[in-house]
Amino acid sequence: MSSVSREFRFVHCADLHLDSPFEGIHAVEPAIATKLKEATFKAFDDVINLAIRNYADFLIIAGDVYDGADRSLRAQLRFRDALRHAVEQDIQCFVAHGNHDPLSGWEAELTMPEGVHRFSGEHVERIVVKRGAEELAHVYGISYPDRDVRDNIALKFRRETNTPFAIGVLHCNVGGDPSHDNYAPCMVEDLLRCRMDYWALGHIHTRKVLNKFNPCIVYPGNTQGRSVRELGERGCYLVRVGATGSITTEFIATDMVRWFSEEVNISDLNTIDDLLDALDKVCKDVRASAEGRASVLRLLLIGRGDLHAKLRHMDAERDLALPLREKETERTDFVWVESVQVATRPTIDIVQRRAVKDFIGDFLRSAESMRMQLNYGEVIRKLLSSRSEYRIIARQFDHLSDTDLLSILDQAETLGLDYLTEEE
C-alpha cells in the first residue's frame, strides 16, 4: 500500500491526562504526594526523551492531553515546555484532542513552538512530514471540537493518492469497548476502508494492537496509570518504518509510578505475625517487579481461616496499612499501600451450612437465591430501594455497577454469618 523510499521512525502516545490526581490516595506523606503529583508530567517527559534518544522524526499524541476541559495553566505550561524540547531536537509534533480535552475547553492561548501541529475539529487535516526535501509520511488527524462526539468520524478519513506512508490519528472507541465511554464509535472494518498504513489511536487506556499490518492499528494505552483500574506498565510505542513500508512496533514503559493489586490468602496463616510477614513479602515482591519505580499497592485479603475472626476486630487501615506505609516514606522506590481490603470468610463450609434447615440456613439460601438471579443487579436495587434507609445511600447508590452490588452482597452475607454464628 505504501511507497516508502527511506526509513523513518516515530513515537505514538495518547491519554497523557496531565495534572490528573491519583484515585484512592488520601493524606499521604509530603514526599510521596509530590512524586504522585508529578507522575503524569514525568511520564510525558520520558516520552519526549525516548523520542530524542531513538532519533524519532516525529511524535503523535492521540488525544486527552489534559484531564479536563478546564485544564490547569500548570498543565498547559508543562506540555508546551515538553513539546519545545522535542522540536528543538527536530522532532515534529502532532496533537489531536479528545473527549477530556476538547478544543472548546479553556486555554491560556499560549503560543506553541513552531513544529507543533494541533489538528482542527472541523475536518480531517493532512500534514506532510518531510526530512529535507523528501516526503516521509502524510499524517491525517482530527480533534474533538466538543466533549460529546458520538458520530463515527473515522468515516471522514480518506487516503489521498501518491501518499508515501499514511497515518491516521483518531481518539475513538473501536468495537464498543464497555470499559470506556463510547465516543467516536467505529469498527475495525471502518478503519480498514480508509487505506491507512498505521492508525495511531487514543481513548482506551490499556494498550492493544487491533491489527498487526495492512494497516497496523494500535492503542498505546495511557502513559501513566492513575488508579487501581490501570494496573501494570504504561507507556507508548516506538514505531519503525522500513524502506519497503514494513512496520515494527516496540512498546516502551514510561510510567513513573506503577499500580499493583495483590491477593493474600489467609488459609494457611495462623497468627497476626504470619499475616504481617505475608504482607511484607508481597511488598518486597512488588518492589522488585516495579524495576526501580515507585509503586502503589492495593492488598486484598481472601480465603477461609481462623484469622478471619481476628480480622473482624481489627481496623485494616489503622492496623495493617499504616504500619506498612511507615517503612516507605524515605524511599524513592516506595511501595505505598493504597488500602488493605478484607474479603476473608469464616472457616464454616457455607455450602454445607446453607443446606441446614434453620434460621442461618434460611439466611444463606436467601443470599444465594438473590445471587443466582440473571437480573441480580435489578433484584438487589429493588430490595434496597424499598428500605427506609435508602435515602441515606441513594446518591452513592446510583454510581454502583451490578458487579459492585454483587460484591456488597457477598460482604453482607459474610458479615451476617459472622454475627449469626458468633454464639455457636
LOLUM-564741 format. One record per residue (C-alpha): residue in three letters; x, y, z. Coordinates in Angstrom, 2 decimals, decimal comma, always signed. Example, Ala and Ser with C-alpha at 12.3 -4.5 7.8 and 13.67 -1.06 7.14 Angstrom:
! residues 2
NODE vodren      px      py      pz
NODE    ALA  +12,30   -4,50   +7,80
NODE    SER  +13,67   -1,06   +7,14
END
This chain:
! residues 424
NODE vodren      px      py      pz
NODE    MET   +0,00   +0,00   +0,00
NODE    SER   +2,85   +2,39   +0,84
NODE    SER   +5,73   +3,51   -1,34
NODE    VAL   +8,28   +4,48   +1,32
NODE    SER  +11,79   +5,01   +0,00
NODE    ARG  +13,53   +5,98   +3,24
NODE    GLU  +13,42   +4,51   +6,71
NODE    PHE  +11,95   +6,64   +9,48
NODE    ARG  +10,60   +6,30  +12,99
NODE    PHE   +8,03   +7,98  +15,17
NODE    VAL   +6,60   +7,77  +18,68
NODE    HIS   +2,88   +7,20  +19,26
NODE    CYS   +1,39   +8,06  +22,65
NODE    ALA   -2,06   +9,02  +23,95
NODE    ASP   -4,07   +9,79  +27,08
NODE    LEU   -1,46  +11,78  +28,98
NODE    HIS   -4,07  +13,25  +31,37
NODE    LEU   -1,55  +15,79  +32,59
NODE    ASP   -2,02  +17,02  +36,16
NODE    SER   -4,56  +14,28  +36,85
NODE    PRO   -4,82  +13,23  +40,52
NODE    PHE   -4,30   +9,65  +41,63
NODE    GLU   -7,54   +7,99  +42,72
NODE    GLY   -7,86   +6,49  +46,19
NODE    ILE   -4,77   +8,22  +47,63
NODE    HIS   -5,52  +10,34  +50,67
NODE    ALA   -3,44  +12,09  +53,33
NODE    VAL   -0,12  +10,78  +52,09
NODE    GLU   +3,29  +11,89  +53,29
NODE    PRO   +4,52  +15,10  +51,57
NODE    ALA   +7,40  +13,34  +49,77
NODE    ILE   +5,06  +10,65  +48,47
NODE    ALA   +2,41  +13,19  +47,49
NODE    THR   +4,95  +15,22  +45,49
NODE    LYS   +6,02  +12,19  +43,46
NODE    LEU   +2,43  +11,21  +42,75
NODE    LYS   +1,54  +14,76  +41,70
NODE    GLU   +4,48  +14,88  +39,29
NODE    ALA   +3,93  +11,40  +37,81
NODE    THR   +1,86  +12,34  +34,73
NODE    PHE   +4,30  +15,14  +33,83
NODE    LYS   +7,38  +12,98  +34,32
NODE    ALA   +5,84  +10,22  +32,21
NODE    PHE   +5,37  +12,61  +29,28
NODE    ASP   +8,89  +13,97  +29,74
NODE    ASP  +10,05  +10,37  +29,39
NODE    VAL   +8,09  +10,04  +26,14
NODE    ILE   +9,93  +13,09  +24,78
NODE    ASN  +13,31  +11,80  +25,96
NODE    LEU  +12,86   +8,37  +24,39
NODE    ALA  +11,85  +10,05  +21,11
NODE    ILE  +15,09  +12,03  +21,26
NODE    ARG  +17,22   +9,01  +22,21
NODE    ASN  +15,81   +6,99  +19,34
NODE    TYR  +16,13   +9,78  +16,76
NODE    ALA  +12,40   +9,84  +16,05
NODE    ASP  +11,35  +12,01  +13,14
NODE    PHE   +8,02  +12,95  +14,71
NODE    LEU   +5,73  +12,44  +17,69
NODE    ILE   +1,98  +11,72  +17,66
NODE    ILE   -0,30  +12,40  +20,65
NODE    ALA   -3,71  +10,84  +20,02
NODE    GLY   -5,97  +12,74  +22,39
NODE    ASP   -6,61  +13,55  +26,05
NODE    VAL   -3,50  +15,59  +26,69
NODE    TYR   -5,27  +17,02  +29,73
NODE    ASP   -7,67  +15,52  +32,25
NODE    GLY  -10,47  +18,04  +31,83
NODE    ALA  -11,84  +20,70  +29,53
NODE    ASP  -10,83  +23,37  +32,06
NODE    ARG   -7,20  +22,31  +32,03
NODE    SER   -4,86  +23,94  +34,53
NODE    LEU   -2,38  +26,60  +33,45
NODE    ARG   +0,34  +24,49  +35,06
NODE    ALA   -0,53  +21,57  +32,78
NODE    GLN   -0,57  +23,80  +29,69
NODE    LEU   +2,83  +25,29  +30,50
NODE    ARG   +4,42  +21,92  +31,22
NODE    PHE   +3,01  +20,50  +27,99
NODE    ARG   +4,33  +23,42  +25,93
NODE    ASP   +7,76  +23,15  +27,54
NODE    ALA   +7,98  +19,42  +26,79
NODE    LEU   +6,99  +19,98  +23,14
NODE    ARG   +9,56  +22,79  +22,84
NODE    HIS  +12,23  +20,35  +23,99
NODE    ALA  +11,13  +17,94  +21,23
NODE    VAL  +11,08  +20,45  +18,37
NODE    GLU  +14,48  +21,79  +19,42
NODE    GLN  +15,70  +18,29  +18,53
NODE    ASP  +13,97  +18,47  +15,11
NODE    ILE  +11,05  +16,27  +16,17
NODE    GLN   +7,79  +17,45  +14,64
NODE    CYS   +4,78  +17,03  +16,95
NODE    PHE   +1,15  +16,25  +16,08
NODE    VAL   -1,60  +16,72  +18,66
NODE    ALA   -5,22  +15,56  +18,45
NODE    HIS   -7,66  +16,48  +21,23
NODE    GLY  -10,19  +14,03  +22,66
NODE    ASN  -13,19  +13,95  +24,96
NODE    HIS  -11,27  +15,05  +28,08
NODE    ASP   -9,56  +18,00  +26,38
NODE    PRO  -11,83  +19,17  +23,53
NODE    LEU  -10,96  +22,31  +21,60
NODE    SER  -13,89  +24,09  +23,30
NODE    GLY  -12,17  +23,81  +26,70
NODE    TRP  -10,47  +26,72  +28,45
NODE    GLU   -7,00  +27,61  +27,25
NODE    ALA   -4,50  +30,28  +28,17
NODE    GLU   -3,80  +30,98  +24,47
NODE    LEU   -0,15  +30,10  +24,85
NODE    THR   +1,99  +30,23  +21,73
NODE    MET   +3,04  +26,73  +20,77
NODE    PRO   +6,54  +26,16  +19,37
NODE    GLU   +6,92  +26,10  +15,61
NODE    GLY   +6,88  +22,47  +14,58
NODE    VAL   +3,81  +21,59  +16,66
NODE    HIS   +0,58  +21,00  +14,76
NODE    ARG   -2,77  +20,71  +16,53
NODE    PHE   -5,49  +19,13  +14,43
NODE    SER   -8,69  +21,05  +13,70
NODE    GLY  -12,07  +19,90  +14,93
NODE    GLU  -13,87  +20,84  +11,74
NODE    HIS  -12,47  +18,33   +9,28
NODE    VAL   -9,70  +15,76   +8,84
NODE    GLU   -6,42  +17,53   +8,06
NODE    ARG   -3,48  +16,10   +6,14
NODE    ILE   +0,04  +17,21   +7,10
NODE    VAL   +3,12  +16,23   +5,11
NODE    VAL   +6,18  +15,15   +7,12
NODE    LYS   +9,49  +15,71   +5,38
NODE    ARG  +13,14  +15,03   +6,03
NODE    GLY  +14,89  +17,63   +3,96
NODE    ALA  +13,10  +17,75   +0,60
NODE    GLU  +11,86  +14,17   +0,73
NODE    GLU   +8,40  +13,25   +1,97
NODE    LEU   +8,35  +10,58   +4,68
NODE    ALA   +4,66  +10,33   +5,52
NODE    HIS   +1,29  +12,07   +5,45
NODE    VAL   -0,37  +12,38   +8,86
NODE    TYR   -4,17  +12,65   +8,86
NODE    GLY   -5,98  +13,75  +12,01
NODE    ILE   -8,96  +15,43  +13,62
NODE    SER   -9,68  +16,78  +17,13
NODE    TYR  -12,89  +16,82  +19,16
NODE    PRO  -14,49  +20,29  +18,89
NODE    ASP  -16,60  +19,43  +21,96
NODE    ARG  -16,62  +16,63  +24,52
NODE    ASP  -19,56  +14,61  +23,24
NODE    VAL  -18,54  +13,33  +19,84
NODE    ARG  -20,86  +10,40  +19,21
NODE    ASP  -20,57  +10,20  +15,42
NODE    ASN  -18,35   +7,76  +13,55
NODE    ILE  -15,73  +10,29  +12,47
NODE    ALA  -13,46   +7,51  +11,20
NODE    LEU  -15,62   +7,63   +8,06
NODE    LYS  -14,21  +11,11   +7,33
NODE    PHE  -10,69   +9,78   +6,74
NODE    ARG   -9,61   +9,13   +3,13
NODE    ARG   -6,11   +8,41   +1,94
NODE    GLU   -5,07  +10,62   -0,96
NODE    THR   -3,18   +9,32   -3,97
NODE    ASN   +0,62   +9,48   -4,12
NODE    THR   +0,94   +9,22   -0,35
NODE    PRO   +4,26   +7,57   +0,61
NODE    PHE   +3,02   +6,39   +4,02
NODE    ALA   -0,35   +7,28   +5,57
NODE    ILE   -1,01   +7,64   +9,30
NODE    GLY   -4,45   +8,27  +10,78
NODE    VAL   -4,70   +9,92  +14,22
NODE    LEU   -8,01   +9,37  +15,97
NODE    HIS   -9,38   +9,36  +19,51
NODE    CYS  -12,16   +6,78  +19,38
NODE    ASN  -13,76   +3,63  +20,75
NODE    VAL  -13,22   +0,79  +18,29
NODE    GLY  -15,67   -2,07  +18,71
NODE    GLY  -17,59   -0,51  +21,60
NODE    ASP  -15,17   -1,29  +24,45
NODE    PRO  -17,50   -1,26  +27,50
NODE    SER  -14,78   -0,09  +29,88
NODE    HIS  -14,69   +3,34  +28,20
NODE    ASP  -17,32   +5,84  +27,10
NODE    ASN  -18,48   +5,27  +23,56
NODE    TYR  -17,04   +8,42  +21,98
NODE    ALA  -16,43   +8,49  +18,20
NODE    PRO  -17,55   +4,85  +17,92
NODE    CYS  -16,33   +2,83  +14,96
NODE    MET  -15,40   -0,69  +13,89
NODE    VAL  -12,12   -2,14  +12,65
NODE    GLU  -13,75   -2,52   +9,24
NODE    ASP  -14,25   +1,28   +9,11
NODE    LEU  -10,54   +1,82   +9,69
NODE    LEU   -9,57   -0,74   +7,07
NODE    ARG  -11,62   +1,03   +4,41
NODE    CYS   -9,65   +4,27   +4,87
NODE    ARG   -6,50   +2,62   +3,43
NODE    MET   -4,10   +3,99   +6,03
NODE    ASP   -0,79   +2,24   +6,76
NODE    TYR   -0,90   +2,95  +10,50
NODE    TRP   -3,70   +4,04  +12,84
NODE    ALA   -2,49   +6,00  +15,88
NODE    LEU   -5,45   +5,67  +18,23
NODE    GLY   -6,26   +7,03  +21,67
NODE    HIS   -9,01   +6,76  +24,32
NODE    ILE   -8,61   +3,14  +25,50
NODE    HIS   -6,16   +3,18  +28,42
NODE    THR   -4,96   -0,40  +28,08
NODE    ARG   -2,59   -0,96  +25,18
NODE    LYS   -3,92   -3,07  +22,32
NODE    VAL   -2,77   -3,94  +18,82
NODE    LEU   -6,05   -4,44  +16,95
NODE    ASN   -4,39   -5,27  +13,63
NODE    LYS   -0,70   -6,02  +13,02
NODE    PHE   -0,36   -4,99   +9,38
NODE    ASN   -2,24   -3,63   +6,35
NODE    PRO   -2,92   -1,45   +8,33
NODE    CYS   -1,31   -1,55  +11,77
NODE    ILE   -3,97   -0,40  +14,27
NODE    VAL   -2,66   +0,48  +17,72
NODE    TYR   -3,87   +1,76  +21,08
NODE    PRO   -0,74   +2,61  +23,14
NODE    GLY   -2,73   +2,98  +26,39
NODE    ASN   -2,03   +5,83  +28,77
NODE    THR   +1,47   +6,94  +29,67
NODE    GLN   +0,87   +6,81  +33,44
NODE    GLY   -1,58   +4,68  +35,42
NODE    ARG   -3,69   +6,72  +37,84
NODE    SER   -5,83   +4,22  +39,73
NODE    VAL   -6,12   +0,56  +40,67
NODE    ARG   -8,09   +0,10  +37,43
NODE    GLU   -4,89   +0,87  +35,50
NODE    LEU   -2,52   -1,82  +36,69
NODE    GLY   +0,87   -2,74  +35,30
NODE    GLU   +3,24   -0,98  +32,95
NODE    ARG   +2,06   +2,05  +30,98
NODE    GLY   +3,81   +3,82  +28,15
NODE    CYS   +3,95   +4,42  +24,40
NODE    TYR   +5,05   +2,84  +21,12
NODE    LEU   +8,21   +3,46  +19,15
NODE    VAL   +7,32   +2,72  +15,52
NODE    ARG   +9,97   +1,95  +12,91
NODE    VAL   +9,03   +2,07   +9,24
NODE    GLY  +11,37   +0,32   +6,81
NODE    ALA  +12,28   +1,41   +3,29
NODE    THR   +9,71   -1,03   +1,90
NODE    GLY   +6,95   +0,18   +4,22
NODE    SER   +7,38   -2,59   +6,80
NODE    ILE   +6,27   -1,64  +10,30
NODE    THR   +7,89   -2,68  +13,58
NODE    THR   +6,29   -1,58  +16,86
NODE    GLU   +8,03   -1,59  +20,23
NODE    PHE   +6,22   -0,81  +23,47
NODE    ILE   +8,30   +1,21  +25,92
NODE    ALA   +7,18   +1,85  +29,51
NODE    THR   +7,13   +5,49  +30,66
NODE    ASP   +5,22   +5,28  +33,95
NODE    MET   +6,92   +6,81  +36,94
NODE    VAL   +4,63   +5,12  +39,47
NODE    ARG   +3,16   +1,67  +38,82
NODE    TRP   -0,10   +0,29  +40,22
NODE    PHE   -0,46   -3,22  +41,62
NODE    SER   -3,27   -5,24  +43,16
NODE    GLU   -2,29   -8,40  +45,02
NODE    GLU   -4,23  -11,06  +46,92
NODE    VAL   -3,07  -12,64  +50,18
NODE    ASN   -4,78  -15,90  +51,13
NODE    ILE   -5,14  -16,38  +54,89
NODE    SER   -5,99  -20,10  +54,69
NODE    ASP   -2,51  -21,21  +55,76
NODE    LEU   -1,83  -18,32  +58,14
NODE    ASN   -2,35  -18,94  +61,85
NODE    THR   -1,35  -15,72  +63,60
NODE    ILE   -1,27  -11,97  +63,06
NODE    ASP   +2,52  -12,24  +62,85
NODE    ASP   +2,11  -14,71  +59,99
NODE    LEU   -0,17  -12,23  +58,24
NODE    LEU   +2,22   -9,30  +58,72
NODE    ASP   +5,10  -11,39  +57,34
NODE    ALA   +2,99  -12,33  +54,31
NODE    LEU   +2,07   -8,69  +53,64
NODE    ASP   +5,69   -7,62  +53,98
NODE    LYS   +6,75  -10,27  +51,46
NODE    VAL   +4,17   -9,06  +48,95
NODE    CYS   +5,51   -5,52  +49,28
NODE    LYS   +9,06   -6,73  +48,64
NODE    ASP   +7,95   -8,73  +45,58
NODE    VAL   +6,10   -5,69  +44,20
NODE    ARG   +9,18   -3,50  +44,68
NODE    ALA  +11,27   -5,98  +42,72
NODE    SER   +8,78   -6,20  +39,85
NODE    ALA   +8,44   -2,39  +39,64
NODE    GLU  +12,02   -2,25  +38,29
NODE    GLY  +13,17   +0,71  +40,35
NODE    ARG   +9,94   +2,67  +40,04
NODE    ALA   +7,74   +3,76  +42,88
NODE    SER   +4,50   +1,80  +43,15
NODE    VAL   +1,04   +1,95  +44,68
NODE    LEU   -0,38   -1,30  +46,00
NODE    ARG   -3,85   -2,50  +46,90
NODE    LEU   -3,87   -5,61  +49,11
NODE    LEU   -6,87   -7,92  +49,19
NODE    LEU   -7,14  -10,50  +51,96
NODE    ILE   -9,03  -13,60  +50,83
NODE    GLY   -9,60  -17,23  +51,87
NODE    ARG  -11,06  -19,05  +54,84
NODE    GLY   -9,25  -19,44  +58,12
NODE    ASP   -9,10  -18,79  +61,83
NODE    LEU   -7,63  -15,35  +61,16
NODE    HIS  -10,99  -14,23  +59,78
NODE    ALA  -12,43  -13,86  +63,28
NODE    LYS   -9,42  -11,80  +64,41
NODE    LEU   -9,61   -9,54  +61,37
NODE    ARG  -13,22   -8,73  +62,26
NODE    HIS  -11,97   -6,90  +65,33
NODE    MET   -9,20   -5,00  +63,53
NODE    ASP   -9,20   -1,76  +61,58
NODE    ALA   -7,44   -2,69  +58,33
NODE    GLU   -6,39   +0,90  +57,63
NODE    ARG   -5,01   +1,57  +61,11
NODE    ASP   -3,62   -1,84  +61,99
NODE    LEU   -2,33   -3,12  +58,65
NODE    ALA   -1,96   -0,36  +56,04
NODE    LEU   -0,39   +2,33  +58,23
NODE    PRO   +2,46   +0,16  +59,59
NODE    LEU   +3,35   -0,90  +56,05
NODE    ARG   +3,44   +2,72  +54,87
NODE    GLU   +5,73   +3,84  +57,69
NODE    LYS   +8,61   +1,88  +56,15
NODE    GLU   +8,30   +3,60  +52,77
NODE    THR   +8,41   +7,35  +53,33
NODE    GLU  +12,20   +7,69  +52,90
NODE    ARG  +12,49   +5,54  +49,75
NODE    THR  +12,38   +6,71  +46,13
NODE    ASP  +11,24   +3,23  +45,09
NODE    PHE   +8,45   +3,25  +47,67
NODE    VAL   +5,60   +0,74  +47,75
NODE    TRP   +2,68   +2,81  +49,00
NODE    VAL   -0,18   +0,66  +50,29
NODE    GLU   -3,30   +2,34  +48,96
NODE    SER   -5,56   +0,10  +51,07
NODE    VAL   -5,90   -3,31  +52,68
NODE    GLN   -9,30   -4,75  +51,84
NODE    VAL  -10,70   -7,71  +53,76
NODE    ALA  -12,70  -10,28  +51,82
NODE    THR  -11,95  -13,30  +54,01
NODE    ARG  -14,56  -15,85  +55,06
NODE    PRO  -15,18  -17,85  +58,23
NODE    THR  -13,97  -21,44  +58,41
NODE    ILE  -17,56  -22,68  +58,12
NODE    ASP  -18,38  -24,67  +54,98
NODE    ILE  -21,04  -22,29  +53,62
NODE    VAL  -22,38  -24,77  +51,05
NODE    GLN  -22,95  -27,36  +53,76
NODE    ARG  -24,31  -24,80  +56,24
NODE    ARG  -26,70  -23,48  +53,62
NODE    ALA  -28,41  -26,88  +53,48
NODE    VAL  -29,29  -26,88  +57,20
NODE    LYS  -33,00  -26,19  +57,88
NODE    ASP  -32,68  -23,37  +60,42
NODE    PHE  -32,56  -19,57  +60,53
NODE    ILE  -28,90  -19,39  +59,45
NODE    GLY  -29,61  -21,76  +56,56
NODE    ASP  -32,58  -19,59  +55,53
NODE    PHE  -30,36  -16,51  +55,59
NODE    LEU  -27,69  -18,15  +53,41
NODE    ARG  -30,25  -19,57  +50,98
NODE    SER  -31,84  -16,15  +50,60
NODE    ALA  -28,47  -14,58  +49,71
NODE    GLU  -27,69  -17,40  +47,26
NODE    SER  -31,11  -17,13  +45,62
NODE    MET  -30,51  -13,42  +45,01
NODE    ARG  -27,01  -14,11  +43,68
NODE    MET  -28,27  -16,69  +41,16
NODE    GLN  -30,83  -14,39  +39,55
NODE    LEU  -29,96  -13,45  +35,96
NODE    ASN  -31,01   -9,88  +36,78
NODE    TYR  -29,39   -9,92  +40,22
NODE    GLY  -28,45   -6,22  +39,98
NODE    GLU  -32,06   -5,24  +39,44
NODE    VAL  -33,19   -7,54  +42,28
NODE    ILE  -30,69   -6,01  +44,75
NODE    ARG  -31,57   -2,47  +43,70
NODE    LYS  -35,28   -3,12  +44,16
NODE    LEU  -34,73   -4,64  +47,60
NODE    LEU  -32,52   -1,81  +48,88
NODE    SER  -34,61   +1,00  +47,40
NODE    SER  -37,66   -0,31  +49,28
NODE    ARG  -35,93   +0,25  +52,63
NODE    SER  -36,43   +3,42  +54,65
NODE    GLU  -32,64   +3,79  +54,96
NODE    TYR  -32,30   +4,07  +51,19
NODE    ARG  -32,44   +7,88  +51,28
NODE    ILE  -29,12   +7,89  +53,13
NODE    ILE  -27,29   +5,96  +50,40
NODE    ALA  -29,31   +6,98  +47,34
NODE    ARG  -26,72   +9,36  +45,89
NODE    GLN  -23,84   +6,88  +46,13
NODE    PHE  -26,09   +4,02  +45,08
NODE    ASP  -26,58   +5,43  +41,58
NODE    HIS  -22,87   +5,01  +40,82
NODE    LEU  -22,70   +1,31  +41,72
NODE    SER  -22,46   -1,28  +38,94
NODE    ASP  -24,04   -4,73  +39,11
NODE    THR  -20,59   -6,12  +39,94
NODE    ASP  -20,28   -3,66  +42,83
NODE    LEU  -23,68   -4,79  +44,14
NODE    LEU  -22,68   -8,44  +43,95
NODE    SER  -19,54   -7,67  +45,96
NODE    ILE  -21,66   -5,88  +48,57
NODE    LEU  -23,99   -8,88  +48,73
NODE    ASP  -21,00  -11,19  +49,36
NODE    GLN  -19,74   -8,91  +52,12
NODE    ALA  -23,21   -8,71  +53,69
NODE    GLU  -23,51  -12,49  +53,65
NODE    THR  -20,16  -12,86  +55,41
NODE    LEU  -20,95  -10,19  +57,98
NODE    GLY  -24,37  -11,69  +58,70
NODE    LEU  -22,87  -15,15  +59,05
NODE    ASP  -20,28  -13,80  +61,48
NODE    TYR  -22,95  -12,31  +63,70
NODE    LEU  -25,30  -15,29  +63,48
NODE    THR  -22,64  -17,88  +64,28
NODE    GLU  -20,88  -15,89  +66,99
NODE    GLU  -22,75  -17,70  +69,76
NODE    GLU  -22,10  -21,07  +68,10
END
